[in-house]
Amino acid sequence: MIKGDVYIQNTGKSTTALSGVYRRMVDPRTKLFILLIVNITSFIQNNILCEIFCIAMITIAMLYHRSYRLAIKNLLIFSGMALFILLTLRVENTIVGMLSVVLMMARKIFPTFMFAALLISTTQVGEMTSSLQAIHTPRQITIPIVVIMRFFPTIKEESKGILDAAKVRGIHFTLLNCLKAPNQIIEYIMVPLMMQLSVVAEELSAAAVTKGIDSDKKRTSLYQTRFGAMDIIFTLLFSANLIFAFTGGGI
Amino acid sequence: MNNLCAIKMKNVNFTYASRPEEGLQDINLSVQRGECILLTGASGCGKTSLTRIVNGLIPHFYEGELDGDILIDGQDITNWKLDELSMKVGSVFQNPRSQFFNLDTTNEIGFGCENLGISREQIWKRIHKTTADLKIGRLMDRNIFSLSGGEKQMLAIASAYALGPDIFVLDEPSSNLDAFATNQLRVVLQKLKQEGKTILIAEHRLYYLADIADRVLYMERGRIVHEWSAKEFGSVSKRQRIDLGLRAWDLSQVKIEPRMNCDKEMPGISVERLSVAYQKNAPILRNISCAMSKNKITAVIGRNGQGKSTFARCLCGLTKENTGKVFFEETEQPYKHRCGRNYLVMQDPNYQLFSDSVIGEVELSLRSSKKEKAVNALEILNFLSLGEFAEQHPMSLSGGQKQRLTIAAGIAQSADVLILDEPTSGLDYSNMLRVHVLLEKLKEKGKQIIVITHDYEFVMNTCDCVIEIKGGSIADYYMINMEKKDKLLEIFVKT
């Protein structure tokens, strides 16, 4: 068994493509830990080098997980934002100014979002649950974490429907409209989105209850996850960047 | 043990803590092992509540006041622990989008077993047994969001099946399915029945259960008011069935309803050599040309994934065509002008409501001056009999009222064409008739109506002509008449 990989064990008759699938990935626990590190790093850093280093490492992590499209997409968004901020530094126009302030904030939280995107797109709900269970995390903590993971794609799906619906109703979410009446636009997206999500949440919990999610029995798992060399390497690299950020880049 | 009933209820009453008007009253029911019971009745009649008692969601999840004796597999409900009950009773719900906890299919099938602490080797064995028994190997290892509605319901059954329950409880499992998927559902239910499973199923769509159900129970205001054996139910007169608001049991008995005859065609929306592709994928619609008459209600039918909804999205200006043209009343309608003029009424009206009051919802779409707005809005609401709800919050309306409100918004933004996506899914006969009356009224007002539908009864009742979409092109386009009836029935039942 290759270390650092998840080996999907299959002891039944192999009738499906599932038998002995190798996926190159970091342990879900490591990903959660790195997410925390990235979060703190981007919060305290005020050094462009540190930021670039952080983005570069997340990109490498994405490439390692074979999420090539995700990597390219995020790099493009980040360079676009950086370029806009750079170009508009000396422009004195209210709308452009507002936009650059928004973008500066977006840039600050961008690494966290980028890593979260990687975490969600490369971790299965079952893997996350089982790896957290392996370190004896109580259900009360595991289940909310997993539910949050489960909800991101749902938000994406629901938003598609809402944006379409708004377009049909003649409400256009163009950049100009967003700047002109931001509160109205937020209302038109958020109100239906929250309504939909609360319905989904209730139905989902009801379904989970009928599948024994409340059970007192010790939960088992389809997967066996374990730490490998890549977990250590990635953790060390991201931690080094955190220390770099703490010292203000003054090494 | 063998002579015990699978489900037994004696003088059961239940009131929801949150909605005291709904609940169950004086339910007496005993279901033998291996029996299939079909629960039917109007929305809010209590059939869903009854299924919730059997799977333990009442009173554990939906709180309220419950009394009476309930025995599941001979054991009093108060003695069942909810997690043990989930190995005895498997549940399938109405909405496929919200019943999966995992994001991939294999994990979802194993999910219940994991929760109940079954060993890993055992879980894999069960997953393989489930996929073999239900013949769903093709669904393994897929992303949940890539499944069709029908596949999702199969998966829901499979994930319940993996826990090895003797009793299956299904709450309107077909309401989001097309005719083809409904037939697949029928096959799986037949298989469960052969295995001797007890099935309790709440449904509006009845025909697909004709060979499976042993008894039919009709509920009204929380009570069981009629009970038939399947054979007796087959001979219930059409008159009585319609009085009870029930859908057809045998689709071949459904007749074409006579309608106002207007032979003269009026030019409405038409398309010429239309092709649509998503990004660089193969085109979904290929070179479609057809002209739909303005004064006819057109049904767009065909299996899911064949291009129906892409066609509708393109007409509404949500998806841009690659080549081809769209015309309305013989003038070309470019892509940008279509959105809003050709108004899409989505299957789930909740997406389309944005305002905090019913009248505000209509005013949002009106382009007149402020003074006129209130008057015009009220006029439109009255036209759709929503006037009395003007000040209410849209979310406090019933499903049908919400649907009418989204249509009201369409009229307010002076749409010429209304395209309705599955307006009758999950509706009983009386509500289907309401939609029928509404569409007739809109037609009279001069709106062109196009309906995407899987509902054979509705097509027979309301629609004037049919566009059949298959593999991205128009397979057939015809008026509904006696000659075409058999062909249509074939499409809806035998696919």
HADDOCK unambig.tbl for C-alpha pairs under 7 A between the chains (distance, minus, plus):
assign (segid A and resid 10 and name CA) (segid B and resid 124 and name CA) 6.50 0.50 0.50
assign (segid A and resid 11 and name CA) (segid B and resid 121 and name CA) 5.87 0.50 0.50
assign (segid A and resid 11 and name CA) (segid B and resid 124 and name CA) 6.69 0.50 0.50
assign (segid A and resid 12 and name CA) (segid B and resid 124 and name CA) 5.69 0.50 0.50
assign (segid A and resid 12 and name CA) (segid B and resid 125 and name CA) 4.95 0.50 0.50
assign (segid A and resid 12 and name CA) (segid B and resid 128 and name CA) 6.90 0.50 0.50
assign (segid A and resid 16 and name CA) (segid B and resid 137 and name CA) 6.80 0.50 0.50
assign (segid A and resid 124 and name CA) (segid B and resid 103 and name CA) 6.92 0.50 0.50
assign (segid A and resid 125 and name CA) (segid B and resid 102 and name CA) 5.61 0.50 0.50
assign (segid A and resid 125 and name CA) (segid B and resid 103 and name CA) 6.67 0.50 0.50
assign (segid A and resid 126 and name CA) (segid B and resid 107 and name CA) 6.23 0.50 0.50
assign (segid A and resid 150 and name CA) (segid B and resid 102 and name CA) 6.90 0.50 0.50
assign (segid A and resid 150 and name CA) (segid B and resid 103 and name CA) 6.91 0.50 0.50
assign (segid A and resid 161 and name CA) (segid B and resid 351 and name CA) 6.60 0.50 0.50
assign (segid A and resid 162 and name CA) (segid B and resid 351 and name CA) 5.32 0.50 0.50
assign (segid A and resid 164 and name CA) (segid B and resid 318 and name CA) 6.89 0.50 0.50
assign (segid A and resid 165 and name CA) (segid B and resid 351 and name CA) 6.08 0.50 0.50
assign (segid A and resid 165 and name CA) (segid B and resid 352 and name CA) 5.06 0.50 0.50
assign (segid A and resid 166 and name CA) (segid B and resid 352 and name CA) 6.66 0.50 0.50
assign (segid A and resid 168 and name CA) (segid B and resid 339 and name CA) 5.84 0.50 0.50
assign (segid A and resid 168 and name CA) (segid B and resid 340 and name CA) 5.10 0.50 0.50
assign (segid A and resid 168 and name CA) (segid B and resid 343 and name CA) 6.26 0.50 0.50
assign (segid A and resid 168 and name CA) (segid B and resid 344 and name CA) 6.48 0.50 0.50
assign (segid A and resid 169 and name CA) (segid B and resid 340 and name CA) 6.17 0.50 0.50
assign (segid A and resid 170 and name CA) (segid B and resid 340 and name CA) 5.88 0.50 0.50
assign (segid A and resid 188 and name CA) (segid B and resid 354 and name CA) 5.57 0.50 0.50
assign (segid A and resid 191 and name CA) (segid B and resid 354 and name CA) 6.88 0.50 0.50
assign (segid A and resid 192 and name CA) (segid B and resid 351 and name CA) 6.01 0.50 0.50
assign (segid A and resid 192 and name CA) (segid B and resid 354 and name CA) 6.45 0.50 0.50
assign (segid A and resid 200 and name CA) (segid B and resid 98 and name CA) 5.34 0.50 0.50
assign (segid A and resid 203 and name CA) (segid B and resid 98 and name CA) 5.88 0.50 0.50
assign (segid A and resid 203 and name CA) (segid B and resid 99 and name CA) 6.65 0.50 0.50
assign (segid A and resid 204 and name CA) (segid B and resid 98 and name CA) 5.10 0.50 0.50
assign (segid A and resid 204 and name CA) (segid B and resid 99 and name CA) 5.12 0.50 0.50
assign (segid A and resid 204 and name CA) (segid B and resid 100 and name CA) 6.85 0.50 0.50
assign (segid A and resid 204 and name CA) (segid B and resid 101 and name CA) 6.95 0.50 0.50
assign (segid A and resid 206 and name CA) (segid B and resid 61 and name CA) 6.90 0.50 0.50
assign (segid A and resid 207 and name CA) (segid B and resid 99 and name CA) 5.35 0.50 0.50
assign (segid A and resid 208 and name CA) (segid B and resid 101 and name CA) 6.70 0.50 0.50
assign (segid A and resid 210 and name CA) (segid B and resid 55 and name CA) 6.93 0.50 0.50
assign (segid A and resid 210 and name CA) (segid B and resid 86 and name CA) 5.45 0.50 0.50
assign (segid A and resid 210 and name CA) (segid B and resid 91 and name CA) 6.69 0.50 0.50
assign (segid A and resid 211 and name CA) (segid B and resid 86 and name CA) 5.87 0.50 0.50
assign (segid A and resid 211 and name CA) (segid B and resid 112 and name CA) 4.62 0.50 0.50
assign (segid A and resid 212 and name CA) (segid B and resid 82 and name CA) 6.98 0.50 0.50
assign (segid A and resid 212 and name CA) (segid B and resid 83 and name CA) 4.47 0.50 0.50
assign (segid A and resid 212 and name CA) (segid B and resid 86 and name CA) 6.06 0.50 0.50
assign (segid A and resid 212 and name CA) (segid B and resid 112 and name CA) 6.06 0.50 0.50
assign (segid A and resid 212 and name CA) (segid B and resid 115 and name CA) 5.74 0.50 0.50
assign (segid A and resid 212 and name CA) (segid B and resid 116 and name CA) 6.33 0.50 0.50
assign (segid A and resid 213 and name CA) (segid B and resid 115 and name CA) 5.57 0.50 0.50
assign (segid A and resid 214 and name CA) (segid B and resid 83 and name CA) 6.84 0.50 0.50
assign (segid A and resid 215 and name CA) (segid B and resid 83 and name CA) 5.24 0.50 0.50
assign (segid A and resid 215 and name CA) (segid B and resid 115 and name CA) 6.56 0.50 0.50
assign (segid A and resid 215 and name CA) (segid B and resid 116 and name CA) 6.39 0.50 0.50
assign (segid A and resid 217 and name CA) (segid B and resid 116 and name CA) 5.93 0.50 0.50
assign (segid A and resid 217 and name CA) (segid B and resid 117 and name CA) 5.80 0.50 0.50
assign (segid A and resid 218 and name CA) (segid B and resid 117 and name CA) 5.39 0.50 0.50
assign (segid A and resid 219 and name CA) (segid B and resid 114 and name CA) 5.58 0.50 0.50
assign (segid A and resid 219 and name CA) (segid B and resid 115 and name CA) 4.98 0.50 0.50
assign (segid A and resid 219 and name CA) (segid B and resid 116 and name CA) 6.20 0.50 0.50
assign (segid A and resid 219 and name CA) (segid B and resid 117 and name CA) 4.57 0.50 0.50
assign (segid A and resid 220 and name CA) (segid B and resid 114 and name CA) 4.73 0.50 0.50
assign (segid A and resid 220 and name CA) (segid B and resid 115 and name CA) 6.68 0.50 0.50
assign (segid A and resid 220 and name CA) (segid B and resid 117 and name CA) 4.87 0.50 0.50
assign (segid A and resid 220 and name CA) (segid B and resid 118 and name CA) 6.34 0.50 0.50
assign (segid A and resid 220 and name CA) (segid B and resid 119 and name CA) 6.36 0.50 0.50
assign (segid A and resid 220 and name CA) (segid B and resid 120 and name CA) 6.80 0.50 0.50
assign (segid A and resid 221 and name CA) (segid B and resid 114 and name CA) 5.39 0.50 0.50
assign (segid A and resid 221 and name CA) (segid B and resid 120 and name CA) 6.24 0.50 0.50
assign (segid A and resid 222 and name CA) (segid B and resid 120 and name CA) 5.53 0.50 0.50
